[in-house]
């Protein structure tokens, strides 16, 4: 069972992330931590001068939570594949401390322009595949999820949301 939490206020106060996790672990024996700290929604993210500071704050939060020595899953958005903080691609920096990743590819169709597959392509390659880093080491494929938007189901009583599986394998 994963402990899920996050907040933009943790960027300024990473000790709050540590306190939250301590309280959660005292309440339950969790197997992993899932962080939903959506740094790309922080004030100033669009400013190229502010983004490096926000990225460093975000990485500090991730490292603070890693101190619990539990597997860490993070949520990422496909836009991080194109965002830079200085000369560093934000997605690469975010993936380094993560054991698992949820790619938030919230779209209402699988294929086509701006569909799930198109929207998440570069992020899926970075998360699911292997590639060389600047140190020429291989980044191994990590367990990952693809978050998609569901829709209301009128056919099943008691069912609130459904999502269709694509006919082709997502790679």
N, C-alpha and C positions, 0 to 999 in steps of 0.2 A: 504494500500500500504506500502510495506517495503522499507526502505532505505538500500541499499547494499553497503558495503565498506570493506576495509581491506588492510593491508600492513605489511610486516615483519618489516619495519622501525618503526612501532608503538610499537614494543617490547621495543626498546630503548627510545622511546619518546611517552608515552601514552597520553601526552597532545595533540599530533597531532590527535589522535582519537577523543578527545574532540572537538578540533577545527573543524575537518571534520564534525562531527555530528552537531555542532552548525550551520555551514554554510548550511548543508542539511536541517535542521529544519527551518531555516530562509527562505529557498527557497520553501519549500513544507510542507504540514501538513501530515506527515507520521504517520502510525498507529503502526509501529514496526521498529526495527533495526535488520538487518541480517548481521552478521560479518563473513567475510571469511578471517580470519587471520590464515594461515596454518603454525602454529608454528613448526610442524614436518618437514617442509622444511627449517627451519632456520639452518645456519651454526652452527655446534656443537651438533645438536640434537642427533646424534648417540653416543655421548660421555656421559657415565653415570655420569660423574662429572659435565658436563655443563647443562644437561637436567633439573635438579631442578631449576637452575637460570632462564632458558628460560620459564619453566612452571610458575614460580612466575611472570615473566614479562607479560606473556600471561594473567594470572588471573588478573593482575593489569589493563590491557587493558579492559577486560570484565567488571570489577568493574567500571572503568571510564565511560564506555558507559552506564552502568546500572544507573548512576546518572541522566540520562535523564528521568527516570521513564517510559520508554516504554518497551513493551515486547521485549525480546532479543532472537534471533535465531542465532545459531552458526553452522558452518560446522565442522564435525568431520570425521576422516577416521577410518576405522576398526582397523588399526594398533594400535590406542591409547588404545585399550582394553588390549594389551599386553605390552605396554610401561610403565615403572616405572620411577618416579622421586623420588629418595630416596626409601622410602617404600610405597609411595603413587601411586596408579594406576592413570595414567594421565587422562584417560577417566572419572573417577569419579570426579576428581577435575574440569575438564572442564564442566561437566554436572551441577554441583551445581548452578552456576549463570544463567543457560540457561532456558528459558521458552519453547523454541522449538529447535529442532535439525534437521539438514539435514545430513544423513549418506551418505557419498560419496563412494558408492559401485560401482565404475566404472568398469564394466565388460561387455562383449558382449553376455553373455548367463545367463539365470536364474539359471538353475540347474547344477549339476555335480561338480566335484572337482574344486575349485577356481571359481565357478560361483557366481552370486550375492548373493544367499542365503547362500552358504557356506562361502564366504568371509566376509559377514557382520553379521553372526550369533551372535557372542558374543557382538557386539556393539548394535544390535537390541534388544537383551535381556536387556542390561543395559538401553537403551533409552526408549523402549516401555513398558517394564514390570515393576513390582514392585519388590523390593528387600529390605532387611534390611541393614541399614547402621551401622556403628560401635556404634552409639547411639541407636540402636534398633528401630529407626523410619522408617516408610515406605516411600520410594520415589515413588510418584505417577506417573503413566504413563503420559508422556508429549506428546503434539502434535509433530509429527515427519514426516519427508519426507525421502524417499529413492532415492538418486540420482543415476541414471544408465546411461550407454552409449547408445546412439541411433545409428541408421545407416541410410544411405541415402535411400530414397524411389524412386525407378525408376518408380513407377506406378502413382503417383499423381503429376500433374503439379502444380508448385508453392510450393510443399512440399519439404523441405530440409532434415528433420530428422524425423524418426519415432522410437518408442520404443514399443515393444510388451508387453502386460500385461501377467504375468504368469498365468497358468491355475489354480494354487492353490493360496490360500490366503497367503500373506507374514505375518508371525507371528514370 
